[in-house]
Amino acid sequence: MSSSDSHAPHSHMKELTLTFAALIVLTIVTVKVAKIDFGSVAINITIAMFIASIKGLLVALYFMHLKWEEKLIVFFAALSIPFLVLMVSTMVWDVARKTAEKVYGG
Protein backbone atom coordinates (compact mmCIF):
# COMPACT_ATOMS: atom_id res chain seq x y z
CA MET A 1 0.00 0.00 0.00
CA SER A 2 1.49 3.32 -0.99
CA SER A 3 1.40 6.44 1.16
CA SER A 4 -0.84 8.14 -1.40
CA ASP A 5 -3.53 5.47 -0.95
CA SER A 6 -6.72 7.07 0.41
CA HIS A 7 -7.43 4.04 2.61
CA ALA A 8 -4.21 4.31 4.60
CA PRO A 9 -4.81 4.40 8.35
CA HIS A 10 -4.66 7.82 9.91
CA SER A 11 -3.60 8.36 13.50
CA HIS A 12 -5.77 10.68 15.53
CA MET A 13 -3.54 10.43 18.58
CA LYS A 14 -2.88 14.17 18.86
CA GLU A 15 -6.59 15.02 18.64
CA LEU A 16 -7.48 12.29 21.14
CA THR A 17 -4.84 13.50 23.59
CA LEU A 18 -6.06 17.10 23.31
CA THR A 19 -9.64 15.91 23.78
CA PHE A 20 -8.63 13.99 26.89
CA ALA A 21 -6.91 17.10 28.27
CA ALA A 22 -10.02 19.18 27.53
CA LEU A 23 -12.18 16.63 29.35
CA ILE A 24 -9.92 16.82 32.40
CA VAL A 25 -10.06 20.63 32.39
CA LEU A 26 -13.85 20.61 32.00
CA THR A 27 -14.15 18.15 34.88
CA ILE A 28 -12.14 20.50 37.09
CA VAL A 29 -14.36 23.40 35.95
CA THR A 30 -17.45 21.33 36.79
CA VAL A 31 -16.18 20.69 40.33
CA LYS A 32 -15.32 24.38 40.86
CA VAL A 33 -18.68 25.57 39.48
CA ALA A 34 -20.55 23.06 41.64
CA LYS A 35 -19.27 24.86 44.75
CA ILE A 36 -20.77 28.20 43.62
CA ASP A 37 -24.34 29.07 44.55
CA PHE A 38 -26.04 30.77 41.61
CA GLY A 39 -29.20 31.41 43.61
CA SER A 40 -31.30 28.56 42.32
CA VAL A 41 -30.93 24.81 42.18
CA ALA A 42 -32.34 24.89 38.64
CA ILE A 43 -29.63 27.32 37.51
CA ASN A 44 -26.91 25.26 39.19
CA ILE A 45 -28.15 22.09 37.47
CA THR A 46 -28.49 23.86 34.12
CA ILE A 47 -24.90 25.10 34.26
CA ALA A 48 -23.63 21.67 35.28
CA MET A 49 -25.61 20.02 32.48
CA PHE A 50 -24.28 22.54 29.95
CA ILE A 51 -20.71 21.65 30.87
CA ALA A 52 -21.59 17.94 30.82
CA SER A 53 -23.11 18.40 27.35
CA ILE A 54 -19.87 19.88 26.06
CA LYS A 55 -17.97 16.93 27.51
CA GLY A 56 -20.47 14.49 25.98
CA LEU A 57 -20.09 16.17 22.60
CA LEU A 58 -16.31 15.82 22.79
CA VAL A 59 -16.62 12.14 23.69
CA ALA A 60 -19.08 11.50 20.86
CA LEU A 61 -17.05 13.37 18.25
CA TYR A 62 -13.59 12.09 19.07
CA PHE A 63 -13.74 8.91 21.17
CA MET A 64 -16.77 7.52 19.32
CA HIS A 65 -15.21 8.76 16.05
CA LEU A 66 -18.38 10.52 14.88
CA LYS A 67 -16.22 13.34 13.53
CA TRP A 68 -14.90 10.98 10.87
CA GLU A 69 -18.10 9.03 10.13
CA GLU A 70 -20.63 9.36 7.34
CA LYS A 71 -23.37 11.97 7.72
CA LEU A 72 -26.13 9.36 8.04
CA ILE A 73 -24.46 7.80 11.09
CA VAL A 74 -23.99 11.23 12.66
CA PHE A 75 -27.65 12.03 11.93
CA PHE A 76 -28.87 8.94 13.78
CA ALA A 77 -26.54 9.63 16.70
CA ALA A 78 -27.81 13.23 16.88
CA LEU A 79 -31.42 12.06 16.72
CA SER A 80 -31.25 11.23 20.44
CA ILE A 81 -30.42 14.83 21.44
CA PRO A 82 -34.02 16.16 21.47
CA PHE A 83 -35.02 13.34 23.81
CA LEU A 84 -32.08 14.09 26.07
CA VAL A 85 -33.07 17.77 26.19
CA LEU A 86 -36.63 16.78 27.05
CA MET A 87 -35.51 14.51 29.89
CA VAL A 88 -33.04 17.03 31.32
CA SER A 89 -35.60 19.86 31.11
CA THR A 90 -38.14 17.74 32.94
CA MET A 91 -35.58 16.89 35.62
CA VAL A 92 -34.60 20.55 36.13
CA TRP A 93 -38.26 21.59 36.34
CA ASP A 94 -39.04 18.81 38.84
CA VAL A 95 -36.09 19.58 41.10
CA ALA A 96 -36.91 23.31 41.07
CA ARG A 97 -40.56 22.57 41.93
CA LYS A 98 -39.66 20.22 44.79
CA THR A 99 -37.11 22.69 46.14
CA ALA A 100 -39.70 25.48 46.07
CA GLU A 101 -42.20 23.26 47.92
CA LYS A 102 -39.61 22.49 50.58
CA VAL A 103 -38.63 26.16 51.00
CA TYR A 104 -42.10 27.68 50.81
CA GLY A 105 -44.02 24.76 52.33
CA GLY A 106 -46.30 24.48 49.29
Secondary structure in CASP SS format (residue, H / E / C, confidence):
PFRMAT SS
TARGET T0000
AUTHOR 0000-0000-0000
METHOD secondary structure of the structure
MODEL  1
M C 1.00
S C 1.00
S C 1.00
S C 1.00
D C 1.00
S C 1.00
H C 1.00
A C 1.00
P C 1.00
H C 1.00
S C 1.00
H C 1.00
M H 1.00
K H 1.00
E H 1.00
L H 1.00
T H 1.00
L H 1.00
T H 1.00
F H 1.00
A H 1.00
A H 1.00
L H 1.00
I H 1.00
V H 1.00
L H 1.00
T H 1.00
I H 1.00
V H 1.00
T H 1.00
V H 1.00
K H 1.00
V H 1.00
A H 1.00
K C 1.00
I C 1.00
D C 1.00
F C 1.00
G C 1.00
S C 1.00
V H 1.00
A H 1.00
I H 1.00
N H 1.00
I H 1.00
T H 1.00
I H 1.00
A H 1.00
M H 1.00
F H 1.00
I H 1.00
A H 1.00
S H 1.00
I H 1.00
K H 1.00
G H 1.00
L H 1.00
L H 1.00
V H 1.00
A H 1.00
L H 1.00
Y H 1.00
F H 1.00
M C 1.00
H C 1.00
L H 1.00
K H 1.00
W H 1.00
E C 1.00
E C 1.00
K H 1.00
L H 1.00
I H 1.00
V H 1.00
F H 1.00
F H 1.00
A H 1.00
A H 1.00
L C 1.00
S C 1.00
I H 1.00
P H 1.00
F H 1.00
L H 1.00
V H 1.00
L H 1.00
M H 1.00
V H 1.00
S H 1.00
T H 1.00
M H 1.00
V H 1.00
W H 1.00
D H 1.00
V H 1.00
A H 1.00
R H 1.00
K H 1.00
T H 1.00
A H 1.00
E H 1.00
K H 1.00
V H 1.00
Y H 1.00
G C 1.00
G C 1.00
END
